[in-house]
Structures are given as C-alpha cells and as structure tokens.
Amino acid sequence: MELAFRTDRGQVRTQNEDAVLILGDAFSGIALVADGMGGHAAGEVASQIVIEEFRRAFPSLPSTPVDIEQWFRHHIHLANEQVLQFAKQSNLVMMGTTVAAVCWNGETVVIVHIGDSRVYALQANELRRLTEDHSYVNVLKQLGELTEEEMRVHPKRNVITRAIGSSEQVEPDVQVLADPEFDVILICTDGLTTHLTDGAIQHVLQQAVSADQKADQLIAEANQLGGSDNITVALVQFTDRKRG
Amino acid sequence: MRSGERINDRYRIEQQIGSGGMANVYRAHDEILNRTVAIKVLRSEFSHNEQFIRRFEREAHAATSLNHPNIVAIYDVGDEDDLYYIVMEHVDGVTLKQYLQEEYISVDEALRIMGQICDAIDHAHANRIIHRDIKPQNMMIDQHGNVKVTDFGIAVAMSNATLTHTMSVLGSVHYFSPEQARGKFADEKSDIYSLGAVLYELLTGRVPFIGETPVAVALQHLQDDPIRPMDLNPNIPQALENCVMQALSKSPGARHASVAAFKKDCMTALSRERANEPRRLSANQDEFDQTLVMAPVVPEEKQDVPVTPPPVTPPKEQEPEEVPVKKKKRKWWIWILLIVLLIGGSIAAYVVADEMSRSVVPDVVGMSIGDATTELEASGFVVEVTERASDDIAEGEVISQNPQEGRKPKRGTTVTIVVSAGKETVEMPNVEGLSQTAAERMLKDLAFSDLEITTEASETVNSGDVISQSVDPGEEVVPSEVTVTLVVSTGSNKVELSNLAGYTFDEASIYAEQNKLKIVKRDEFSTSVPKGQIIRQLPTAGTAVDPGTELTVIVSEGVEPTDISIEREVTVEVEQPDKDKKPKTVEVVIRTVDARGEIEVLRDQITETTTYSYTLVIAPDEVGTATIEVDGEIVRTDSVTYAQAEEAQ
C-alpha cells in the first residue's frame, strides 16, 4: 500500500485553511482532509482541531465495523464541541470546517464526511464518487434543478448545509463497506473538484504511477486551472491488491 | 468598534445599530459636515479577501450615483487600516421588517408603502443598477412613514466574491427569485419577483414560502406555488392578488415587464373598473396540471399576461366563478344556444334555468364551522374545509371563504372555508441533554417565550446542560401559553477525592473541611512512609463521594517498634577459701520479668566466681528486669528501659 498527501495554498488565497492527516499502514489506518472556513485564522484553527482530534484518537481505533462507526461519530462530536467552544471564546462567527475521512481496518473501510470535501474511489479503472456534498448546489442538483456543470459555476456553490462547528448537533454521513476492493482512494477538498471534473480526476488516478506522483499531478492541474482555493488531496493506493 | 472611536478622523462612532453576518452598522457623527450618519463596517474576518473588497467597493461606489427620496443616500466609501466602510444617510426609524412585526397594515397602507419601494427600485433600474437583495430588512421607515431602500448591489459583493465556504450566507432566501436560487444572474425581473414577495408579506403578514432551512425555502421558490394571498387575508381583492401572483411567476418572462408596470398593476388594483377582475391564471400551473389542458383562456384586456407556456385552466378548486372571460365564452355559447333554441323557441326557459342553477354565496366568515357548513349547504354549495392555525380567531371559527359573499356561482360549486384550528401548536422538542443556551435558543425560535430555569446537581448530566423539561417532548402545545421550566445541571455535587498520601493529618483535616467530608484517623506503622504522613485513604483517590462521606486516612506512625533482645551479664563472686579448706558452695538463681513474662532463666550452684549472661526481651515502652538471687537473697536487680535497650543495640 502507498499513502500520499499534498496540501497547497493555491494561486489566489493568502492562507491555507485546509488540513490533512494520514496515519497507519496496510492493515489499519486513517486518511482525512478538512477544509476550514470563517476567514482570518478561524478556518485554519477549525481544520486543525479536527486533525488533532483524530491524531489523538487513532491509537484507540476499534476493530469491528460497528465500533469503528461509533468511534468516528464520537470523535467528530468531540471535534465539533471544540470548534464551537473556540468560536465562542474568540467571538468568531461562521467558524467551521468540512471533513472527509476514510478509515480502514482489516477488510473494513469506513467513509465519513460532512460538507463538500469528497471521497472518490477508483475500482477496475472506474472512478466512483462515494460522497454526496452537503451543499446547497448539490441539493438542487439532486432534485434535478441544476446540472453538474451549472453546479460548478453557481455563485452560491460555496454554501454548505452541514459543517463541523455549525451547530451543537452535527451528523456525519457514514458508510461502512466490507472489503470493497478499491484500487485507489482519493480524499480531497473542493479546491481540487472546483477545477477538475470527475473525468480529469479519473484520468490521473488511472495512470500506472506512484501515489506521490498522482498527488503532485492533481495539485498541479488544479493550480494550472486557476487554483482559486486551497487544494488538498490524500491518496491511498492498494498496490498489492490481487484482483480476480 | 467602540463608541467614541473615530474613523478617518472624521466619523465619530456613537452606537452600534445593527449587525449582519458580514458587516456591522453604527450610528456616527460626521464631524466635518456636522450631521448624523450611518456607517456600515465590514467585519474584520472578511477584510483580508482582496477580491471581496474590490467588489464591495465597486458596488458601493455604483450605488453612490443614486439620488432619490426613497433611497438611502450613500455619502462615502472608504477604508482605513483594513477597515472597510460605507457612510450612509442615517434614517431615524425602523426597518420595514420590524415595522411589520409591530404594526397591522391595511391593504391601502401596504400599497402606499409598495408604491414608494417601487419608485426607489424603478429609479435604480433607470440607472442600470439592480438591487438583487430586496427584502424588508433592507428598507427603513422613517418617522413620517416614508420608505427608504438601502443596500443596493451589495448583495453581489457579498455572494460572488466570497468563494470561501460559508454555512449561513445563502442570502435572503425568502425574497429571492427562482433564477437567483438557480445561480443565474439576477436582473430587473428578479427584483420584480422580490417586490412581489415583499408585497405578499405586506398583504398577508407572512413570506410566500416558509421552510425549516434556507435550502428548503429556496427549493419552494423553484418548485412550489405560494398559498393564494386571498386565502390568508380575505380583504385582498382579486385584482391585487393577481398582481402579486404575476410578480411571483417562476418564469421571468411571465412577470411584469418593468417595475413601473408592476407598480401600475398594484396601484390600480383597488379601482372600481377592476372590482370584478377574474383570477388571473398563473403561468406556473402548467407544470402541475397537464391533464386539465383545455381551450386557451386569454383575457384580451390584459396586455402583460403570461404567454410562453401553453396556458391552461387552473386546478378545479381554484376555478373562478363568473369570470368575464368565461362570460364572453358563455355569451358565445349562448349565441349558439340561442340559435338552437330560437329554433326550439324557448330562450326564456334557458335563461331562467341558468339563473336558477346559480346561488348567492352567503357570508360565513366569523361563523362556527357547523353554522357555516349548514348555511352554505342550504344555498346548494359543496363545502370544503381547510384548517389553519390562528392566534386571533377562535378555534372552529371561519377565517375566510372562497368564493366570497355575494358571488353567484353555480349550485354545487365547492366553497372553500378556512377554519381556525386555534392557536398554532408546535411539537415540544426534546432539549434534554442540550446546553442551556442551545435549549433556550431552540425554544425561543419556536416562540416559547416563558422559560424558567431552575438548577439542580446531577451526577449524569454535565454542568450547564438540561436535565429535564417540564413539558414532555412530543406534546403539542401553544408556545405562548405554556411556561417551560428547564432544570439545568449544576454538575455533580460529588467530590472527586484527591490523593492525600503524603499529607499530614492536619492538612487532610483542612481538605476534609473544605469538601464537607468527615475525617477519621487511623494509625498504622509503616516502614516506607515517614511518621505523621498519610499512607493511604478510604475511599481511594479519584472516587466521587457525596458530601458528608466519611473519609478515613491512615496515618503513618513510623516504623513499627519491635521487642528488643538484649544480652546482659552478671558476675557472681564467690570468696576463695584457703587452699586446704573445702570450697564453699553457693546457689545462684536468675529471673527475668520482661516481654516474655516471668522466667527463671538460671539456677546454678557454684564454688567459684562465675559470669552469667542472660537475655532480656523488652517490649516498646516497657522495662525488662532481671533479679539475681544468691542463696535465696536478691543481690542485684538489673532494669533496662526500652530506650536504653535501643541505645545499646
């Protein structure tokens, strides 16, 4: 297994409010990205709080699928409390962060997300988007009011409907998969998907190169197309997967 | 910003008068022109986004060109040390939103206000400025009842430039147009839609769409028809409802051609000529009632009627009665019939038959549902009842009716009556486990105004969180009529015991006193803990205990003293006789009284001086004594104290 991650400020922003974490090995691990929001320092703090929460929590990663799900929800809840607390103490409005995370333990893969950071998987050369953005434009898209292309240029594409730090109760979407036989998992912030279509992402992930090279290429392409936001990717590449 | 602070050495801040997600508004004094102004200051979180700042300034500058009695004038746009601000005319008054919450507005008053708003927007459009965020919160009503519209174009700066994520800034979804919901660029027609939404609220007291989240409201703008204003306020004439509904058309093309056209449509709605105007067909309905497609019905006298989609009749229950269009149609039919009937020769019969098949709708507003139903049915109508919550009208009483009294539809027509379901109830939410602030916020949002807080210690609920609520979750209640008592945890009363090991008993006593515990001392020897210090405690450290609990501390007495054995010697002298004489024999007895009790340790007969040794075992704080008897007479006692024995060791 190969792990790789990159986080990049992009071409427009003066700060990087994204954060990323990869821990573990072929047997068990976690890969997580967070896209902070709230302007001026608040976003950076929010995304870091989530990263630190899971860095601390990782050694206690349980083994059964049910327990992993519980563990995820619990630590998301704790991170949410810390962000709310910090925002309150510092008198910040609209401080928050997205999170998209993948955790694997044995053959179990658990996917969690809040907001519009995404998880993709490449399987048999097909790219699948495993998460549904919690965003205003995605709600409209799901109801057939917007196309994928309209979604990408909508002026309110930045409005997300769920975030860590948005309220006392924040529910992540959790998916528990048993031995899904993914070849590559990509976790990314919208700095990537604002510029790269799913087709472009698939093209990069399909190549027979190392996870590091893929990560570099994704960041480079997003920057070439404008790099309007911070760009963060985390890649998990199952190199030793035997396909039947 | 604090009061007294100065911006650009010119504007002295007096007081904060408003705040929004992106900016705060202050009342300030312009010291150069000696006048009161309002200053909108961008929140510092956003003052680092250059793209955002550029738009903020550009849009604000554009708005400075507007000069109209119904538009809040912009005097100055500037920045100073990362502080971006707009200096505006200060309007001494309240926002239209606040005004609506406090005042009852008649239809006439609504139209007067709307007329001024239309003038403002029309002026802006003439200057090619689209407002894009028309809402009652952006309108001020001054002391004289004049309306002034503010925040022209700012919405663009607020939305487009903030590519950074946000959770709450979807904008004013209650008034925005379907095309804005879709992310299309807003134009004059979008402003007309928003004007329609504001007029809707002025007339009915509520926004066209109510939803739990901004996204839900946005979706309704895209997909749903609002409740007919006349169903909410029977005082609204049909012509005015038509005007509102046309402005609220989903398709921009179906709306009025201009703000001026919209204004004219509103302002003439109460005129006598339009008193019998039929319900205008909404362009929105084509999507919903394809099956009902019938012959096109186009009122020729209206020039600004939707034409794009194939016009259809409205759903049955909304079918207007006695519409002029239909009259025409009917007249046309009558002519055919006439010809037919002329042949048959009984015109009068038909007319009478038609007249007899009609009936006058009685006024049932204010009646009980039973009376209203009886009355309507007696007139030959079918009654359909819709319930609606109302704070003013008693439960079971008719709020409004459709068709209205005096109309003459055919017998058998359905008359819809809106009946009060009593005060609006809400389902009591479950706030247990929430923090007090979150619970209060949630309840206040649901209009529970009478909240009482009591506190209680709790072992299971964190301090500051709600332990219980006086109204059970799920119960249907009228928020304004119940007192909700929340029991909030003050946290655990229990004391988590500190580790007292190493403390002296006196220190532990102070600790116990402070924590309202009873302290009990027990002594114990210890080889490891110095004398006087606490060895351990019961209950152990970390245990949470109630006040008054007995706390036993075991205090070291130091190393446990043990019996000491000590070897002693005594020499019994025997006089040596002359050589020839027989030696003298003496009997020696040694007894000891010590920790072992009384023991005769030795009995001997000797003829010469002999030294004996014996052992004394001395218990702590005791004395060991040996007596030495020679021939039955005590010749010596040997007493050793414990201290002496220790020393000798």
Chai-1 contact restraints between the chains, C-beta under 6 A:
chainA,res_idxA,chainB,res_idxB,connection_type,confidence,min_distance_angstrom,max_distance_angstrom,comment,restraint_id
A,M37,B,T164,contact,1.0,0.0,6.0,A-B,restraint_1
A,M37,B,H165,contact,1.0,0.0,6.0,A-B,restraint_2
A,G39,B,E45,contact,1.0,0.0,6.0,A-B,restraint_3
A,G39,B,F46,contact,1.0,0.0,6.0,A-B,restraint_4
A,H40,B,E45,contact,1.0,0.0,6.0,A-B,restraint_5
A,H40,B,H48,contact,1.0,0.0,6.0,A-B,restraint_6
A,M94,B,T166,contact,1.0,0.0,6.0,A-B,restraint_7
A,G96,B,M167,contact,1.0,0.0,6.0,A-B,restraint_8
A,Y136,B,V215,contact,1.0,0.0,6.0,A-B,restraint_9
A,V139,B,V215,contact,1.0,0.0,6.0,A-B,restraint_10
A,E145,B,L222,contact,1.0,0.0,6.0,A-B,restraint_11
A,H154,B,G183,contact,1.0,0.0,6.0,A-B,restraint_12
A,P155,B,S159,contact,1.0,0.0,6.0,A-B,restraint_13
A,P155,B,N160,contact,1.0,0.0,6.0,A-B,restraint_14
A,P155,B,G183,contact,1.0,0.0,6.0,A-B,restraint_15
A,K156,B,G183,contact,1.0,0.0,6.0,A-B,restraint_16
A,N158,B,L163,contact,1.0,0.0,6.0,A-B,restraint_17
A,N158,B,H165,contact,1.0,0.0,6.0,A-B,restraint_18
A,N158,B,T166,contact,1.0,0.0,6.0,A-B,restraint_19
A,V159,B,T166,contact,1.0,0.0,6.0,A-B,restraint_20
A,V159,B,L170,contact,1.0,0.0,6.0,A-B,restraint_21
A,I160,B,H165,contact,1.0,0.0,6.0,A-B,restraint_22
A,T161,B,V215,contact,1.0,0.0,6.0,A-B,restraint_23
A,A163,B,M167,contact,1.0,0.0,6.0,A-B,restraint_24
A,S166,B,M167,contact,1.0,0.0,6.0,A-B,restraint_25
A,E168,B,A438,contact,1.0,0.0,6.0,A-B,restraint_26
